[in-house]
Amino acid sequence: MLEIEVSRIDPNPDQPRREFEPGALQQLADSIRQHGVLQPVVVRQAGPRYELVMGERRFRASQLAGRRSVPAVILDVDPADRLELAIVENVQRQDLNPIELGLAYQALARAGHTQEEIGRKVSMDRSSIANHIRLLDLSRTIQADVEAGRLSMGHAKALLQVPDLEAREALRARALSEALTVRATEEAARVIVRGEKDPLDPKSRAAERSGSSGSSSPKAALDPDTRAYIERLERRLQTRVELHPATGGGGKLEIRYFDLEDLERIGNLLLGLA
């Protein structure tokens, strides 16, 4: 292990992290001022200089703490191995957001690794690797929402179900403005793909009501209190609910589901299991 001047160390060009939280970095810098750098960074020789392989947070915090040198271990690694080590370090520390992970896995794939190989290296299944890489098909606006934590990976996967880009962006805006759950976003995406009106969309509700005068729409015949109750059911179950009153006070309640998984979800809600 050597002490290497920080001015002779260049950042890792393959660093998968795009954002370093300033508060956490400052906290680490304060700890380094008090206790020093407890774990050396890992570098590779690059001519007269050095290139970081692992330990970018410690390196940046050391600079912030005003240190002139850091303890370092020199490894003889090629660029492909450098990329892999940087990614594995960040994945193990859970330092990467879903978009950064997608970019990291994409970089490994471009370096010649299959998704199965990548999964083995980072202890994830192949489908998880594929799902992270698919996030890169989203617009930069949606990617930024995921990076900032405004939308989760579950929301992002739901948005990917919508092939029409304009409709996808509209659903993204609605998910943010209405604070939709992942399940509600998935349901709205299914409705869009099937070309149906979304019963949970306020605009669809308004259009339905304005066009229901004199029609045989089940909701048109309901009194305001009953209609409000049905709409509460729709919000709770996140699907379309229809009430068909019959003479004599009875009637029929229809609850829409889209697949067996959706049926199980609704059943669990009705049984109090969710």
C-alpha positions in Angstrom: 0.0 0.0 0.0 1.3 3.5 -0.9 0.4 7.1 -0.1 -0.3 8.7 -3.5 -0.9 12.5 -4.0 -4.5 13.2 -4.9 -3.3 15.5 -7.6 -1.8 12.5 -9.4 -5.1 10.4 -9.4 -7.7 10.8 -12.1 -11.4 9.8 -11.6 -12.6 6.5 -13.0 -14.0 7.2 -16.5 -16.3 4.1 -16.1 -17.7 5.2 -12.7 -21.3 4.2 -12.8 -22.5 6.7 -10.2 -23.6 10.0 -11.8 -24.6 11.7 -8.5 -22.8 11.9 -5.2 -25.0 13.2 -2.4 -23.3 16.3 -1.0 -24.4 15.8 2.6 -23.1 12.2 2.8 -19.9 13.3 1.1 -19.4 16.1 3.6 -20.1 13.6 6.5 -17.4 11.3 5.1 -15.0 14.2 4.7 -15.5 15.2 8.4 -14.8 11.6 9.4 -11.6 11.6 7.3 -10.4 14.8 8.9 -10.9 13.2 12.3 -9.8 9.6 11.7 -8.0 9.6 8.4 -8.8 7.3 5.4 -9.4 3.9 7.0 -9.7 2.0 3.8 -7.4 2.5 0.8 -8.6 3.4 -2.6 -7.8 1.1 -5.5 -6.0 2.5 -8.5 -4.3 1.4 -11.7 -1.1 2.8 -13.3 -1.8 5.0 -16.2 1.6 6.3 -17.4 3.0 8.8 -14.9 -0.5 9.1 -13.3 -3.0 6.9 -11.6 -6.6 6.1 -12.4 -9.2 5.2 -9.8 -10.7 1.8 -10.0 -12.6 1.6 -6.6 -13.2 4.1 -3.9 -14.4 7.3 -5.6 -16.4 8.4 -2.6 -13.4 8.2 -0.3 -11.3 9.9 -3.0 -13.7 12.8 -3.4 -14.2 13.1 0.4 -10.4 13.2 0.9 -10.2 16.1 -1.6 -13.0 17.8 0.3 -11.2 17.2 3.6 -8.1 18.9 2.2 -5.9 15.9 2.2 -2.8 16.0 -0.1 -2.5 12.2 -0.4 -4.5 9.1 0.2 -3.6 5.5 0.9 -3.9 3.4 -2.2 -3.5 -0.1 -3.6 -2.2 -0.5 -7.1 -3.8 -3.2 -9.3 -2.9 -4.2 -12.8 -6.4 -4.3 -14.4 -7.5 -3.7 -17.9 -10.4 -1.3 -18.7 -13.0 -4.1 -18.8 -12.1 -5.3 -15.4 -11.9 -1.7 -14.1 -15.5 -1.3 -15.2 -16.6 -4.5 -13.6 -14.9 -3.8 -10.3 -16.4 -0.3 -10.1 -19.9 -1.6 -10.8 -19.6 -4.5 -8.3 -18.4 -2.2 -5.6 -21.3 0.2 -6.1 -23.9 -2.6 -6.3 -22.6 -4.2 -3.1 -22.8 -0.8 -1.3 -26.3 -0.2 -2.9 -25.1 3.2 -4.0 -26.7 3.2 -7.4 -30.2 4.3 -8.4 -32.1 2.2 -11.0 -31.0 4.3 -14.0 -27.3 4.2 -12.9 -27.6 0.5 -12.6 -29.2 0.3 -16.1 -26.3 2.3 -17.5 -23.7 0.1 -15.7 -25.3 -3.2 -16.9 -25.5 -1.8 -20.4 -21.8 -0.9 -20.3 -21.0 -4.4 -19.2 -23.2 -5.8 -22.0 -21.4 -3.7 -24.5 -18.1 -5.0 -23.2 -19.2 -8.4 -24.2 -20.9 -9.9 -21.2 -24.2 -11.6 -21.5 -27.1 -10.7 -19.1 -26.7 -14.1 -17.4 -23.0 -13.4 -16.8 -23.7 -9.9 -15.5 -26.4 -11.4 -13.2 -23.9 -13.8 -11.7 -21.3 -11.1 -11.1 -23.7 -8.9 -9.2 -25.9 -11.6 -7.7 -29.1 -10.7 -9.6 -31.2 -12.8 -11.9 -31.2 -12.2 -15.6 -34.7 -10.7 -15.7 -33.6 -8.0 -13.2 -30.6 -7.1 -15.4 -32.9 -6.9 -18.4 -35.5 -4.7 -16.6 -32.8 -2.2 -15.5 -31.4 -2.0 -19.0 -34.9 -1.4 -20.4 -35.3 1.7 -18.2 -32.8 3.4 -20.6 -35.6 3.3 -23.3 -37.5 5.9 -21.3 -37.1 9.6 -22.0 -34.5 11.6 -20.1 -37.4 13.4 -18.3 -38.7 10.1 -16.9 -35.2 8.9 -16.2 -34.5 12.0 -14.2 -37.7 11.4 -12.2 -36.4 7.9 -11.3 -32.9 9.2 -10.4 -34.4 11.9 -8.2 -36.7 9.4 -6.5 -39.9 11.0 -7.7 -40.8 7.8 -9.5 -39.8 4.3 -8.4 -38.6 1.6 -10.7 -42.0 0.0 -10.4 -43.6 3.2 -11.8 -41.0 3.2 -14.6 -41.7 -0.4 -15.6 -45.4 0.5 -15.7 -44.7 3.4 -18.0 -42.7 1.1 -20.3 -45.9 -0.8 -21.0 -47.3 2.2 -22.9 -45.7 2.2 -26.4 -47.1 5.6 -27.5 -44.5 8.2 -26.3 -47.1 11.0 -25.9 -49.4 8.8 -23.9 -46.5 7.6 -21.8 -45.5 11.2 -20.9 -49.1 12.0 -20.1 -49.3 9.1 -17.7 -46.0 10.1 -16.2 -47.4 13.6 -15.5 -50.5 12.1 -14.0 -48.5 9.6 -11.8 -46.6 12.6 -10.3 -49.5 15.0 -9.9 -51.9 12.4 -8.4 -49.2 10.5 -6.5 -50.3 7.3 -8.1 -49.2 4.0 -6.5 -47.3 1.6 -8.7 -50.4 -0.6 -8.9 -52.5 2.3 -10.0 -50.0 3.3 -12.6 -49.9 -0.3 -13.9 -53.7 -0.3 -14.1 -53.7 3.0 -16.0 -51.1 1.7 -18.4 -53.2 -1.4 -19.1 -56.2 0.8 -19.8 -54.2 3.0 -22.2 -52.8 0.0 -24.1 -56.3 -1.5 -24.5 -57.6 1.9 -25.8 -60.2 2.1 -23.0 -61.2 5.0 -20.9 -59.6 5.0 -17.5 -62.3 5.0 -14.8 -59.8 6.5 -12.3 -58.9 9.5 -14.6 -60.8 12.6 -13.5 -61.1 13.7 -17.2 -62.7 10.4 -18.1 -65.1 10.8 -15.2 -66.1 14.3 -16.3 -66.6 13.2 -19.9 -68.7 10.2 -18.8 -70.9 12.4 -16.6 -71.4 15.1 -19.2 -72.3 12.6 -21.9 -74.6 10.5 -19.6 -77.8 12.6 -19.8 -80.6 10.5 -21.1 -78.3 7.5 -21.7 -78.6 4.1 -20.2 -75.2 4.3 -18.5 -75.4 2.5 -15.1 -73.7 5.4 -13.3 -76.1 7.9 -15.0 -79.1 6.3 -13.1 -77.4 6.4 -9.7 -78.1 9.0 -7.1 -75.1 11.2 -6.1 -74.4 9.4 -2.8 -74.4 5.9 -4.5 -72.2 7.2 -7.4 -69.8 8.6 -4.9 -69.7 5.3 -3.1 -68.9 3.4 -6.3 -66.1 5.9 -7.1 -64.6 5.2 -3.7 -64.7 1.5 -4.5 -62.9 2.2 -7.8 -60.2 4.2 -6.1 -59.8 1.5 -3.4 -59.7 -1.4 -5.9 -57.9 0.6 -8.6 -60.2 -0.8 -11.3 -63.6 -0.1 -12.9 -66.7 -0.9 -10.8 -70.3 -0.9 -12.2 -73.5 -1.1 -10.3 -76.7 -2.3 -12.0 -79.7 -1.7 -9.8 -82.7 -4.0 -10.3 -86.3 -3.6 -9.3 -87.0 -4.6 -5.7 -83.9 -3.1 -4.2 -81.4 -5.6 -5.4 -79.0 -5.5 -8.3 -75.6 -6.6 -9.6 -72.1 -5.3 -8.8 -69.5 -5.8 -11.5 -65.8 -5.5 -10.7 -63.4 -5.4 -13.7 -60.1 -7.3 -13.7 -57.5 -7.6 -16.5 -55.6 -10.8 -15.7 -55.3 -13.5 -13.1 -52.7 -11.5 -11.1 -55.1 -8.5 -11.1 -57.9 -10.8 -10.0 -55.8 -12.1 -7.1 -54.9 -8.5 -6.1 -58.6 -7.4 -6.0 -59.6 -10.5 -4.2 -56.9 -9.9 -1.5 -58.2 -6.3 -1.1 -61.8 -7.5 -0.7 -60.7 -10.2 1.8 -58.6 -7.8 3.7 -55.4 -9.6 2.9 -53.6 -6.7 1.2 
